[in-house]
Amino acid sequence: MKTQILFSVILVSVLSLAPIFTGAIYTGSDATPSPDSVLTDNAIIVLKDQPLASYDGHVQGYGRTMPTTGHKLDLSSAASQSYSSYLANGRGLAKGWLKNNAPEVQVIDEYSVALNAIAVQLNGHNMNHLLNAPGANWVVPDYLFHLEMNRSPTLIGAPVLWNAVGGQSNAGAGVKIGIIDTGIDQTHPFLTDNTLPALAGFPKCDAIDSAVGISDTSCNFVSNKVIVVKVFETRTNFDGHAAQEHGTHVSGIAAGVANTCAPFVPACNLSGIAPKAYLGNYNVFPGNVLSASSHDIAKAVDAAVADGPGESEDAHGRRGESRYFAITAARLTYPQHCSYHVHFKSKFSRPSGHGHTYA
């Protein structure tokens, strides 16, 4: 029951990403999709070996890294370190093949945590030819996604969920929610909760969001509640602050502070679904950017999984493992159809379903 409750919470908190295109599907041909459907001249090579988050231990000599029920992904474990090297070697073979057989193709990113893949700029090269790279499972265009507004949290019956977890004041305690969106305004009254205790290992940030240019040091745009700020957009040099409102809106739905006052609201009773949850800002729409590429979203997914759970203390002084709810494994672009699919994984269970895009 607890798994189902918390799983329902995250379904509302995750950014709704809808592909800009309406009918372009990769069919294995060289047909060119409509120009506003993809990041032109880019592709993602998805490799056959399982990523760290879902590796089941079937490769001889490499232990399982996928967490079992009740445990978290441990990227610092010997098994993870060993298998990470194995994946890096596999990607190295593919990159070596590219250098020798498609020298104009430029590698722009790599993934190993939630997705085992290489993002490339084609520079005019035939995308289908990349299927000949060692270990290639499929090659897909680098799609562009845009923002869609989410539905009201009342649709999921939040008060019923609150009762099941001990009341509204306890809802979300010990949970961390990763928001892959336009950023989070950490100063917004609906997202300000100075009663939340600091967590060991947080805040986290990338170098561009650090006051001193060093990752995880003197982080800007963080607070007691917003404990991660990172930006993922390779076409610009924006930082991770919330220049657009959508991510802050979604964050309020997910974890807005209970009993917040607002204009035009007759009583001070605004609340998010999990008001005591922490938030992570994984910004894929920084500045005035209105579309996010598959390869940037995938990098944000990897970072959210890698940041992972930690120790937390609830309002009653109880310590325990906190849960990081984010998009923890993603198949960003199915060759078969056009929707964006994500799998969710919680502390309590292995992936138990997909989250489909919805408006």
N, C-alpha and C positions, 0 to 999 in steps of 0.2 A: 504493500500500500504506500509506504513512504517513497519508494522509487517512483511510483506512478504520480504521486503528488508533485514531487520535485521535477519530474520529467515534464509535467504539464506546465509548471512555472517557466521552464526554459523555452518551451515552444512559443510563448508570447514574447520573450525577451530577445530572441535572435532576430537580427535584421532580416527583413523580407527583401530578397534580391531577385529581381525579375530581369531576364535577358532583354536587351533592347530590341532584338529581332523578334519577329513573329512567326516566321516560317522557314528560315534558313536552317538546314540540317546537314551535318557532315555525313556524306553517303559513301565516302571512299573514292570519290571522283575528284577531278581538279576543278569542278564547277566553283565559281567564285560567289560566296554569299554576298548579300547586300552590304554596302560599305559601312553602314552604321551598326552592323551586327557583330563584328569582330574587331579586335585590335589588328589592323592590317599588317600583313607580313610577319605575324608571330604565330607560334604554335607551342604546344606542350607535348613532350614525349613521356608517356606514362610507361614505366618499366614493370616487368612481370613480378619481381620480388616484392613481397609484402612490406609495407612501411613499419616502423618501430611500433606504432600504436596497435597494429593488428597482426604482427608476426606471431605465428603459432608454434614455432620451434621445429618445423619439419626439415630444415636444412641441417644435415649432419655436421656436428661440431659446434653448432650455434644454438644456445638455449633460447627458450621462449621469452619474448619481451612484452607481449600483450598481457595487460594485467588481468588477474583472475577476479572473480566476484569479491567485493569487499576490499580490493587493493587498488593502488594508483600506479600509473605509468612512472617508472623510475629510470630516468635517462642517465643517471649517474651509476647505475648498477654495472657490474662486470659484463653481464649478458648484453645490456644495451650498448655499452661501449664497443664490445666485440662485433655485434651485429651491425652497428653503425659503420664500422670500418668495412665490413663486408659490403654494405650498400654503397659506400663511397667508392669502393673498388669497382663495383658494377657500373656505377655512373661514369667512372673514369674510363672504362672500356668503351662505353657509348660515346663519350666525348672524344676519345682517341679516334674512333671510327669517323666521327664528324670532321675532325681535323684532316683526315686523310681522304675522305670521300665526299665531303661537302664543306670545303674550307671557307666558303662565304657565310655559312651559318654561324651565328654568334650565340654562345650560351649566356643568358642573362640572369638565370637563377636556378637553384637546385632545392629539392625537398626530400626529406627522409622521415619525418615524424608521423604526420598524418597522411602523407602522400609520398610515394617514391617516384620522382619525376624530375625532368629537366625542362625548363622554359627556354625557348630559343627565339631569336630573330632570324627570319629566313633569308632576308636580303635577296628575294626573288627565287630561291631554291624551291623545287617541287616538294611539297610537304609529304606526299605519300612515299617518296624515296626514303624518308627517315625511318620508315618501318623496318628497314634493313639493318638498322643499328643494333648491336648486340643487346639482347635483353628487352628490346622494345615490345610492348604489349599492344599499344595503339598510339596513334598520333592524332591530336585534336586541335582545332583552331583555338586561339586565345580569345574567348568571348568577352564582350563588354557587358557589364550589368549596371542598372540604374536603380534608383530608390523607389520604393513603393511604401505608402503609409500603411501601418499595421492596424488591426482591429482593436477595439476597446477591450481592456482586461475584464470588463464585466461579463463578456461572453463566455469566459471559462469558469465563472462562479467562484471568484476569489474568496469570499467569506467562508464558503464550505472548506476550501483548502486551509484557510487560517485556523479554523476550528480543529482540523485534523492534526495540526502541528503545534497545538498549544496556545492558539490565539494570535491575533494580528501583531502584537508586540514582539512575538518570537519568530514570526515568519521570515525565513531567509537567514536566520542566525547561523553563522559558520559557513555560508555558501558564498562563493565568488562567481560572478557572472561576467563572461567576456562578451563585450559588445563590438561586433565588427560592423562599423557604420561610419558616420561622419565625425566622430569624436564625441566627447562628453564635456559639457561645461561644468567643471568641478565646483564652481562658485554658485550655481543655481540653488535657490532655497529648497527646492524639492529634492535636491541631491546632497544636502548638507546635513551631516549627522556627526557631531563632535563627540558623541558618546561611544562610538565604535572604537574598540581597542586596536592598537597597532599590531600588525602581523609580522612575525619574523620573516626576513627575506624580502620584505616589501617596504616602500614602493619600488616598482621596476619601471625603467624607461630606456629608450635607445639614446644614442649620443646626441641626436639633434634635439631631443626634448630634455636634455640635461643643461643646467645653468653653466656647467663647466666643460661640457662636451665629452663627458665620460659616461658610458652606459651605467644605469642603476646608481648614479651618484648625483645628489642635488637635483632631483627630478622636478621639472616644471609641470604645471597643470595636473597636480595630484592633490589628494586630501585624505582625511580619515576614511572616506567612503570610496573614492576613485583611486585605486592603488596601483594601476598600471596605465602608462601612456606610451604608445608606440605608433609609428606611422608607416604605411606600406603603400608607396606610390612612386614608381621608378621614373616617371616622366617629368616630375617637378622636384622642387627642393623645399616643399612645405613642411612645417613641423606638425605635431599631432593635436594641436589645440582645436577646439570645436568652432570652426568658422561658419558652419551650417548648423541648423537646429535639429535635424532629423535624429541624430544619434542621442542627443539629450532627451528628446521626446520618447524614444524607444527605451532609454535608460529609466526614465520616470515610470513608464508602464511596468518595467521589470522590477524596479527596486526603489521607487520614490518613497521618501520618508513619510511615515504615517502621520496623520493629523496636521498636514501642511495647509496653511491658509493661502488663498489665491483670489484675485479679482473675479467677480461674478459668480463666486461659489458661496452659497448662503451660510455654510458652516465650515470650520477649519477641519475638513474631513477627507482631504485628498490623500491617497495612498497608492503606492505601487503594490504589486502582487507579493513581492518578497522584500518588505521595507528594511529589514536588517541585513540584507546581503551587501557584500562588497562588489565593486564594479571594476572591470578592466576595459580601458579604452584602446581598441585596436582600429586605428583610423585608416580606412581605405578610400575615403572621399575627403582628403584634406583641402584646405583653402577653398577655391571655387571649382574644384574638380567635381564633375557631375556623373562620371562613369568610371567604374573600377574593372580592371582586367582580371581574368581568371588567375593569372600568375601572381598578382599582388594579393588577391583574396586567399590563395593557397598559402602564401607566405605568412599571412596573418593567422591562418588556421594553425600552421606549424608552431608559430610563436605562442599562441594561446595554449596549445597542448604542452609545449615545453615549459611554460611558466608554471603550469600545473598547481596541484593542491599544496597546502602547507598546514601548519598548526594554527589553531585559532582558539579564542576563549569567548564563550557566550556571555550574555548579560548576567548570568547566575554564577560566573566564575568557573564554569566547567570547561576543561580543555579537551581538545580532540582534533581529529583530522578534518580540515575543511574540504569542501568539494568545489572544484572549478568546473562550472558549466559553461561550455563554449561549443563552437562547432569543432568536434574533436576528430572527425575523419570526413573527408569530402571527396566525392567524385564530381568535379566542377562542371564537366562538359561530357555528357554521354554522347557517344557517336550515334546512338539510336534515336535520341529525341532531344528536345530543346530546353527542358526544365533544369533547374539547379537543385541538386539533391544533396542532402547532408545526412550523416549518421550522427547520433548523439550517444555519448557514453557517460555514465555516471559512476560514482564511487560504488554504488550498490549493485550494478548489473553490467553485463556486456551489452553492446549495442542492441537496442530493443526496437528500433524502428527508424524510419526516415522522417525528416522534416521537409515538407514540400514548400515551395514558395507560395505565398498567399498574400492578397492585398486586403 
